[in-house]
Amino acid sequence: MEPSPSTRRRAGAVALLTVLWLFTSLLLLGWTFAIGLEGWAEHHGGGGGPAETSRRGNLALLALYLTAAGGPVVIAVVAFAGRLVRTGAVYLSLALVLGALGLPLGAAAVRELAPPPPVPSGPVGCQEHSGGDSRCPGG
């Protein structure tokens, strides 16, 4: 039985998306590795700017995680829309596995990218004043 031209077109779209996803993931992996080497050189060479390198590394790691786990979701949607049910199920399973495996790295990158909470400007509790006064300021 010969596949219909529309099925070939759908399979071609899935194949093209797969190649694009793999290429983008490898490119982001290389970028993350390069930033890691740069941070290693700064650490051992006494260079400045480790905070900026750390921020760029976390952004690259987050982009890699989102691409690696999100790419198969997009491909699965295209496959399901094209009535390629088994192909969509495979890509959806791959997305779940990659998402679960990369979740700790993605969560750590998001946590480090979030700004730290503000430091309180004054004392937060009651302080005893000289002269035996134990009342709290303001009431």
N, C-alpha and C positions, 0 to 999 in steps of 0.2 A: 504494500500500500504506500503510495507516494504522498508525502505531506503537502498540504495546500500551500499556495504562495503566501497567504496571510500568516500561516504558522511559521513558515521560514522567516518572514519578516520579524515576527515576534521573537523568535529564537535568535535572530541576528541582533535585535535590540538588547536582549539579555546578555548576549556575548560581548557586545560593545560596552555595555555598562559594567560588566565584570572586568574587562581589560582596563577601563578607566578607573574603576575602584582599586584594583590591584596596583596600578601605576601610581595613583595618588597616595595610597597607603605606604608604598615603598619610598616615595618622595618625602613624605612626612616623617617616616622612620629615619631616613638619612639626615633630615634637618634636625630632628631631635638628637641624633647621635653627634652631629657637628656641634650643636650647642653644648652638649655634655662634655665634649673634648675641650671646647673653649673654656668652660667653667673649671675643668680640671687644670688647664694651663694657668688660668688666673689664680687658682688656689695654690699651686706649687710655684708659680712665678712671681707672686707678690703683686700682681696687677690689680687695678681698681675696678669697681663696678660689679661685684659679685651679686648684688641685689638685682641689677638689671638683667644679668645673665640668668639668674634663677627665675625671674618673671618670664623671660622669653622661653626658657625651657619648660615652664609650666604651661604656657600658652601652646607651645608645640606639642606637648604631651596630651593636652586636652583636645587639640585638633586631631591628633592621631587617633585617640580613643573614639571621638565622635565619628570620624571617617571609617575606622575599622568596624565599628559596631553599627553605624547608621547606613553605610553603603549596602550591605546585604538586605536591609529593610526596604530600601528604595528598589533594589533589584527584585525582591520578592513581590512588591506591589505591582511592578511592571509585569512580572511573570504571571501573577494571579489575574491581572487585567487581560492578559493575552491568553488566558485559559491554559496556561502551562502549570498545572496544579502541583505536580511532583517537583518541578524545578522551584516553584515558589516555596514549597514546604522545606526543601533543602536549604534555600537561602534564608528562610525565616529561622530555621534551626541554627544555622551558622551565626546569624545575628544574635540569637539568644546566648550561644556559647561564648562568642567574643565579647558580648556585653557583660556577661557574668564574670569572665576572667579578667577583663580590664576595669571593672568597676572600682576596685581599690585604688588603682592608679589615677583614674579620672576623678574620684572623690578627693584624693590627696591634692591633685592639681587645683581643683576648685577651692579647696580649703586654703591653700597657700596663696591663691590669687585674691581672695577676699581681704578687704582691709581689716586690720586689727581693731578691736573695739576701742573707743576713746578712753583715755586715762582720766579718772575722776580728778577734778581740779582741787578739791579740798578734802578735809577729813570727812569720813562717812559716819562716824559714830560720835558719841559724846566724849568730850575730853574734860578732865578735871582742871579747874582754873586755880591759880594761886589764891591763898587766903581762905581755903576751906570751902569755897563755893562749889557745890556739886550739881548745880543746875545746868541743863543743856542750853546752849545759846539758841535763842528763838523760841523758847517756851519750855 
